[in-house]
Amino acid sequence: MATYLIVGGVAGGAGVAARLRRRDEHAKIIIFERGEHISFANCGLPYYAGGVIEDRSSLFVMTPELFKRVLDVEARVDSEVVGIDRAKKTITVRNVKDDTTYTQAYDHLILSPGATPIRPPIPGIDHPSIMTLRSVNDIDRIKTAVDLSETKRAVVIGGGFIGLEMAENLKHRGLEVALVEAQEQVMGVIDYDFAAQVQQHMRKKGVALHLKDPVKGFGSKDKSVLVELESGKVLETDLVILSIGVRPDTGFLKGSGIALSQTGAIVVDGYFTTSDPSIRALGDAICFACPLTDHSITIPLAGPANKQARLLADALIDGNKRPYKGTIGTSIAKVFDLTVASTG
């Protein structure tokens, strides 16, 4: 009986676990998730803060209890993998709640740690009212802040997908919203002509845009946050959502000997095999060849992660018969009354 250990329990990790169980009813499958929740809908998090999704339970596709009962997959939450011993084929796991550690042996190790929000060393960035969005706990903190009667204003830093969705949902809650973007346009993945239409639409909806004006620092004034821009403008606000991008969450692999790219992404082949043949990886934390340019890319989207999960599980069971051909990064976002899509 093979033992499969999976690091990360959201789209990629949970998908691999489900597919492995369907393909091998006797395997021992354990998911390790650092957070309190598994298999939740990342894309729905901003809409929960905005009140569009009213029922918090709607965010969860699967719970650890349901995973165990339906698929006999053990999901250990509050369990952070902090090290890998490739020679012994074991991982070291830290219990987040009591800070104890233990080791677990594997036949096959699957890495799906996802990505972590970028927090650059900007002066004042540790202010408690400056928040990022990655997990259910993050959106719980954001929603708690938004629900306070004294929260009237919000500044979103970053004009990517999450930034625009947060701006829309904060506006939906009745807040005064400003969006700050260091580049000359929002949604850097689309042409400027299209971005200009998005920007005009956002202004009509009451979102103040500060483009081509990076954040210089953060300050405090009574209970407010001061957002200081390079232009000299100072925005006073009650809440800041930092959404300037993500990076592969692979810090725990340092010293493991597993090959990483310059960006920290895990290098894999067409069957998701890392530089260690017993370890495979998928999702936001891997890099692979773009089918259009052949350059190494990372695509932090749930759609590709779900497809990769099925292919990775099949490769383990069938023996590398169907390679992954990559993704060209198709994405679609709702921005108020517009639908904006890009590919390539």
N, C-alpha and C positions, 0 to 999 in steps of 0.2 A: 504494500500500500504506500503510494507516494505521498509525501508531505509538501504542500504548497503554502508558503508564507507570502503574504501580500502586504506591502507597505503602502498605506493610503487607502481610504475607503469611500472615495467619492465616485465620480463617473468611471474613471479607468479601473480602479481597484475593485469596486463593486461589480462592474461588468465582467471582469476576468473571473471573479469568484463564481458568479452565476453561470457563466459559460462552462467553466471547468466542471462544476457539479453536474451540468446536463450531459457532459461528455464522459465523466468518470464518477460513477455513483459511489465508489469505494474510497476515493482520495480523502486525505485529511487536509482541510482548507481553513486557514486562519488569516483574518484581516487584522492589521494593526493600524489604528487611527489615533492620531495625536489629540484630536478634538473630541467633543462629546457626542457628535452625530456622524452618521455615515449616509451615503447615498442621498444627498439632498440636492435640490435644484438650484445651483449657483445662479442661473439666469433669472430666477424669480426673486432673489434677495432684495434688489432695489424696489420691486413692486410691493413687497411686504412692508417696507418702510413707508411707501407712499400710500398705503391703505388700499391699493388695487387688489392685492391678495389679502383678504381679511383674516383667513384662518391660518394660523402659523403651521398647523399640522399639514397643510397642503404643500409645504416646502419639502416634505420628506417622502421619498420614493419607497424607502425601506428602513426598518429599524433593526438593531441587533437581534432583538427578540424574534422578529418575523423572519429574519435571515436564518436563524437557527431552526425555527420551527418548520419552515417551508423547504429550505434547501440544505439543512444540516451544515451550515457554514458558521463558524465561530467568528464573531466580530468583537475584538477587544478595543473598546474606546478608551480615551484618556491614556493611551499607550503609545509613547514616542520611541521610535527606533533610533538609537543614538550611535550604533556602531555595527560593523559587519566583520566577522572573522572568516575570510574566504577559505582558509586552510582547514578550519574545523567545520565549515559550513554551518555557522551559527550567527544569530543576530543578538545584539544586546538591546533590551527593551527597558525604558524608564516609565514607571508608573507616575503619571503627571500629578496625581493627587497626594501621594505620600513620598515621592522622590526615591522610591526603592527601585532596584534594577534586577533583572534576571536574564538568562540566555534561553534561546529557543533554537533547536536544530531544524534544518530544512534539507529537502532533496532539491527543490526548485524555489528560488527566491524571485519575486516579481516586485519591481519598484514602480510605484505610481504616486510619488509624493506631491505632485502638483507644483504650483508656483506660489511665490510669496510676494505681497505688495512691496514695491520699492519705496524706501524711506531715506531719501538722501540726507546728508549731514547739514541741513539748513538750520541756522540759528533759531532756537525756540520750537523746533519741531516736536518736542516731547510734551508740549502743552496737552493737558487731559481732554480738551475739547477738539483736538485734531485726531481724526479717526480714519482707519482704512477699512476696506471691505474684502474679506476673503471667506469668512465662515459664518455659520448661523449665529455664533456668539457675537461676532462683529456687528451683524445687522440688528441683533437684540440691543446692543449698546447704542447704536445709531437711532433705532426706533424709540428707545427710552428717552434719549435726548430730544428727539423731535416731538415727542408727546408732552414735554414740559411746556407749560403755558408761557414761560419766559423765553422760549426759543422762538424768535421771530425772523432771524436772518441766517442764511447759510452761504458759505463759499465752497465751491467745488474746484479743486485743483486738478486739471487734466481734462482734455477734451476728447478722450477715447470713448469706446462703447459704454463702459461702466460710468464714466464721468457724465456723459449725456443722459443716461438712464437715471442716474441719481439726481441730476438737475431737474429733469422732468418730474420725478416723483416728489421731490421736495417742494417744487412749485405746486404740485397737485395737493399737497398738504397745506398750502396757503402761506408758505414762507417766502420771504424776499430772497431771491437767489441770484448769485453772481457766479460766473464760471471763468476761471483763469487758465489760459493756455500759453505755453512758452513759444509755440510755433505760430505761424501766421494764419493757421486755420484749425478748425476742429476736425476730427476724424481724418487723421493723416493718411489713411489707407485709400481715400477716394480723391479724385481730381479736384482741384481748387474750384472749378466752376460749379461742381455739385456741392462742395462744402459751403460755398457762398450762399446757396439756396437754403441749406440747413441753418446757417447762421442767421439769415434774415428771418426765417421762420421762428427761431428761438427768441430773437429780439421781440417779434410780434407777440410772443407768448409771455413776455415780461422778464426773460432771463437777461441780465446784464453780462455782456461778454467783454473780457479783457484779453485781447489776442496779442501775440508777439510781445509779451510782457511777463517774464519769468518772476517767480517768487524770490525775493531777496532774503526775507526772514520773517519770523513771527514774533509778536509781542503780546503783552497783556494790558488790559485797561479795565479795572474793576473785575467783572465776571466775563468780560468780552475778550475775544481774540483779535489781535491786529495783524492783518496780512499785508506785509510791506512788499511792494512790487519794485522791479528794477527802475521803472519810470519815475518812481517817487510817490506814486499813489499809495494810499493806505486805506484798506478796506476793513471796517469794524464789523465783526460778526459774532454770532453766538455759537456757531458750529462750523467746522471745516472738515470736508471729506477729501482725503488725499487719494487721488486716482491717477497716478502718473506712470503706471505700467507695472509689470511683474517680472520676476526673474525666477528661474528654476530653483525649487526648494531642495537643494542637494548638498547643503552644508554638512550633513551627517556622513557624506561619502568621502570627505577629505581624509586621506590616509588609508583608504580602503584599497587603492590600486585600480579601481574602476575608472576607465577612461572617460574624461569629461572634456567638453569643448571649452573655448575661451570664455564663453558666457556662463559656464557652469552646467550646461545641459549634458545629459547622459548620451554618449555616442552609442548608437545601436545599428544593427544591420537590418536587412529586409524582413527578418523574422523576430525583430525586437531583442536579439541577443546582444548583451553588452560585451565588454572585453573579457568577461568571465562567462564561460559557456553554461554555467549553472544559474546565472542571474540574467533576467530579462527586465525590460523597462518599457513604459508607455506613458502617453499623456503629455501634460504641459511641460514635463521635465526632460523630455528627450529631444534630440535633434536628428534630422534625417535629410536626405537629398530632395530638394524641390524638384518635382517632375518637369517643371518648365525651364529652370535655369541650371539644375544640377548642383546648386549651391546649398550648403547646409543651412537649414531653417528650423525654427521652433514655432509651433502653432498652438497657443494656449486656448483651445476651444473644446467644448464638451463633445461636439459632433464627431470630430476625428478621434477623440479618446474612446468613445463608445465603439466605433468601428475597429480601432486597434485592439480593444479588449477581446472581441470575438476572434480576430485573426491570431492574436497571441495565444489564446487558449487552444485554438485548433492546431497551431504550430507545435505546441507542447505535446498534444495528444497524438497528432498524425505524423509528426516528424518533419517539420519544415517543408511542406509541399506547396503552400500558397503564400507568396511573398506580399508584403505591403508595398503598394506602389506610390505612397505618399498622398499629400493633399495640396491643393492650390489655394487653400485659405479662404474659402467662400464664407461670408458672414452677412447677416441681416440684422438691422436694428430698427426699432421703433423710436422716433423722435417726435413727440407730441402727435401731430396729425400726418407726419411723413413716415414712409418706410424707406430706409436707405440700405442698399445692398452693394457689396463689392466682391470681386473674386480676382485671384491672381496676385 
